[in-house]
Amino acid sequence: MKINISFSIGNITRVLILIAFYLAVQSITGRYVEDYAGDTASPLLSDVVRLFNINRESSVPTWYASSLLLVCAVFLGLIAWNKYVNREAYHRHWMGLACIFLYLSVDEGATIHEILTEPLQASLGTGGPLFFAWVVVAIPLVLLFVLAYFRFWWNLPSRIRTLFFLAGMIYVGGALGIEMIGANQWYHDGGTSLLYSTIGTLEEFCEMMGVITLIYALWVYLAGSANTLQISIRAAASVPVREETAPDYTPAREDRPVLLDH
C-alpha cells in the first residue's frame, strides 16, 4: 500500500506566518490590557496574559517558536542524510546545521543561554546593550559560523541562497540586534515597562519570521521546481501466513536400507 501526501508550500507558509503574527499581537495586547487594568486585574486575566506572553519562556508562543526550530532541524537532517547516502558535497555542513537548529530548539524551551547570563554579567560587569551578557559569547560564534559556512552558502542555488541570507538576517537581527535594544531598556527599568514588552515582542516575532523563512527555503529546496512538497509512505501489504503441515516423507533412494549379501 502506498500513501501520497501533498503540501502546498505557499499555503503552509502563510499559515505559519499568520500564527506567529497572531501570537505576537495577542501577547502585546494582553500586556497593555493588564497594565490598563492595574490592581483591578483578575487573577484569571493575569494567568491568560502570562500563558500567551511571548517574552516568557513557559508560554504558548515559546512552544511554537521551539517547534518551528525543531521542524528546521528535521528538514536539515533529511537533506543531510540524502546528501550522505548519495555521496554529495557538503553533507557535513547540512548535518552541522541540523545539530545547530536542534540545539536552538532545546535552548528556546530550556533557556540555556539565559542560565549563562548572570555568571557572565558578574564576571564581565556588562551593562546597557550588553546587559544580557550571553550576547558577548554569541556574537563571536555567529562570526565564526559565517566564516565556516560562507562557501557552503555561496554554492547553494541562487534562490535558496537569497532565502537563506534573508532568513539569517531576520533571525540574527531579532536574536541579537533587537535583543540588545531590549537589554538596554531592561537595564534602565528592570523589564517592567510596556516599552520593554513591545521591544521583546518585536524581537521574538523577528526570530519566528526568520525561522519560517528558512523553513520555506528548505521546502523549496526539497520540492525543486514544484510548488508542492510530496511525501510518499509505502507500507508492505500483509500476507496471510499458512499453517505449516508436516510434508509427506518418502525416503530417498540413498536413505533406504541397503541389503548386503553375505
C-alpha positions in Angstrom: 0.0 0.0 0.0 1.3 3.5 -0.9 0.1 6.8 0.6 0.9 10.1 -1.1 0.6 13.3 0.9 1.0 16.7 -0.8 1.6 20.0 0.9 1.2 23.4 -0.7 4.4 25.2 0.3 2.9 28.7 -0.1 -0.3 27.9 1.9 1.5 26.3 4.8 4.0 29.2 5.0 1.1 31.7 5.1 -0.5 29.7 7.9 2.8 29.7 9.9 3.2 33.5 9.4 -0.4 34.1 10.5 0.1 32.1 13.7 3.3 33.9 14.5 1.6 37.3 13.9 -1.5 36.3 16.0 0.7 35.2 18.9 2.7 38.5 18.8 -0.4 40.6 18.7 -2.1 38.5 21.4 0.9 38.9 23.6 1.4 42.6 23.4 -2.4 43.3 23.6 -2.7 41.2 26.7 0.2 43.2 28.4 -1.5 46.5 27.5 -4.9 45.3 28.9 -3.2 44.0 32.0 -1.4 47.3 32.5 -4.6 49.3 31.9 -6.5 47.2 34.4 -3.8 47.7 37.0 -4.7 46.5 40.5 -8.2 45.6 39.4 -6.9 42.9 37.0 -8.4 39.5 37.9 -6.1 36.5 38.6 -7.6 34.8 35.5 -6.6 37.7 33.3 -3.1 37.6 34.7 -2.8 33.9 34.1 -4.1 34.2 30.5 -1.7 37.1 29.8 1.2 35.1 31.2 0.3 32.0 29.2 0.4 33.9 25.9 3.2 36.3 26.9 5.8 36.0 24.1 8.5 37.2 26.4 8.0 34.4 28.9 9.7 31.1 28.5 6.8 28.8 29.8 4.2 30.0 27.3 2.4 29.1 24.1 4.5 31.4 21.9 7.7 29.8 23.2 6.4 26.3 22.5 5.5 27.5 18.9 9.0 29.0 18.4 10.7 25.9 19.7 8.5 23.7 17.4 9.5 25.8 14.3 13.2 25.3 15.2 12.6 21.6 15.5 10.9 21.4 12.1 14.0 23.1 10.7 16.3 20.6 12.4 14.3 17.7 10.9 14.3 19.1 7.4 18.0 19.8 7.6 18.6 16.3 8.9 16.7 14.7 6.0 18.7 16.8 3.5 22.0 15.8 5.2 21.1 12.1 5.2 20.2 12.3 1.5 23.5 14.1 0.7 25.4 11.5 2.7 23.8 8.5 1.0 24.4 9.9 -2.4 27.9 10.9 -1.6 27.3 14.5 -2.4 29.3 17.5 -1.3 28.6 19.5 1.9 26.7 16.7 3.7 28.7 17.6 6.8 27.6 21.2 6.6 23.9 20.2 6.3 24.3 17.9 9.3 26.0 20.7 11.2 23.1 22.9 10.5 20.7 20.2 11.7 22.6 19.9 15.0 22.6 23.7 15.5 18.9 24.0 15.0 18.2 21.0 17.2 20.2 22.8 20.0 18.4 26.1 19.3 15.0 24.3 19.7 16.1 22.8 23.0 17.5 26.2 24.1 14.3 28.0 23.2 12.4 25.8 25.6 15.1 25.2 28.3 16.5 28.8 28.2 20.1 27.5 28.4 21.5 30.8 27.2 19.8 32.7 30.0 21.4 30.4 32.5 24.8 31.8 31.4 23.7 35.4 31.6 24.1 36.0 35.3 27.6 34.4 35.7 28.8 36.4 32.6 27.3 39.6 34.0 29.1 39.1 37.3 32.4 38.3 35.7 32.3 40.9 32.9 30.3 43.7 34.6 28.2 44.3 31.5 25.5 46.9 31.2 23.4 48.8 28.7 23.0 46.9 25.4 25.3 44.2 26.7 23.3 43.7 29.9 22.2 40.3 28.7 25.7 39.2 28.7 25.2 36.0 26.7 25.4 38.1 23.5 29.1 38.7 24.3 29.6 35.0 23.6 27.0 34.7 20.8 28.4 37.5 18.6 31.9 35.8 18.0 30.1 32.4 17.5 27.9 34.0 14.8 31.0 35.4 13.1 32.8 32.0 13.2 29.6 30.4 11.7 29.6 32.9 8.8 33.2 32.2 8.0 32.8 28.4 8.3 29.6 28.3 6.1 30.3 31.0 3.6 31.5 28.7 0.8 28.6 26.3 1.5 26.1 29.2 1.3 27.7 30.6 -1.9 27.3 27.2 -3.7 23.6 27.0 -2.9 21.2 27.6 -5.8 20.6 31.3 -6.4 17.0 31.4 -5.0 17.9 29.3 -1.9 21.0 31.4 -1.3 18.9 34.5 -1.2 16.3 32.9 1.1 19.0 31.7 3.5 20.5 35.1 3.6 17.1 36.7 4.3 16.3 34.2 7.0 19.6 34.7 8.7 19.3 38.5 8.6 15.8 38.4 10.1 16.6 35.8 12.8 20.0 37.3 13.9 18.6 40.8 13.6 16.0 39.8 16.2 18.0 37.5 18.4 21.0 39.8 18.7 20.2 43.3 17.3 16.7 43.9 18.9 17.8 41.8 21.9 20.5 44.3 22.7 18.0 47.2 22.4 15.7 45.3 24.8 18.7 44.6 27.1 19.4 48.3 27.3 15.7 49.0 28.2 15.8 46.3 30.9 19.0 47.8 32.3 17.0 51.1 32.9 13.6 49.8 34.0 14.1 46.2 35.1 11.9 44.9 32.2 8.6 46.0 33.8 7.6 48.7 31.3 5.3 48.3 28.3 8.1 49.6 26.1 10.3 46.7 27.1 7.4 44.3 26.4 6.9 45.9 22.9 10.6 45.6 22.1 10.7 42.0 23.3 7.6 41.1 21.3 9.2 42.5 18.1 12.4 40.5 18.9 10.5 37.2 19.3 8.4 37.9 16.2 11.5 38.5 14.1 13.0 35.3 15.3 9.9 33.3 14.4 9.8 35.0 11.0 13.4 34.2 10.3 12.8 30.5 11.1 9.7 30.4 9.0 11.6 31.9 6.1 14.2 29.2 6.5 11.5 26.5 6.6 10.1 27.9 3.3 13.6 27.8 1.8 14.1 24.2 2.9 10.7 23.2 1.5 11.6 24.9 -1.8 14.9 23.1 -1.8 13.3 19.7 -1.2 10.5 20.2 -3.7 12.7 21.6 -6.5 10.7 23.4 -9.2 7.3 22.1 -7.9 5.0 24.2 -5.8 4.1 21.3 -3.6 6.1 19.0 -1.3 5.0 15.4 -1.7 5.7 12.7 0.8 5.2 9.0 -0.1 4.7 6.4 2.5 5.0 2.8 1.3 3.7 0.1 3.6 4.2 -3.6 3.0 0.9 -5.4 2.4 0.2 -8.1 5.0 0.5 -11.6 3.6 -1.6 -14.3 5.3 0.6 -16.9 6.8 -0.4 -20.5 6.2 -0.1 -23.1 8.8 2.8 -25.4 8.1 2.0 -29.1 7.9 4.5 -31.8 8.0 5.3 -32.9 4.4 4.8 -36.5 3.4 8.2 -38.1 3.8 9.3 -40.6 1.2 12.7 -41.9 1.8 15.1 -41.1 -1.0 16.9 -43.9 -2.7 20.1 -43.2 -0.7 18.0 -43.1 2.5 16.6 -46.6 2.1 18.3 -49.5 3.9 20.8 -51.4 1.8 20.7 -55.2 2.0 24.2 -56.7 1.8 24.7 -60.2 0.6 26.9 -62.3 2.8 
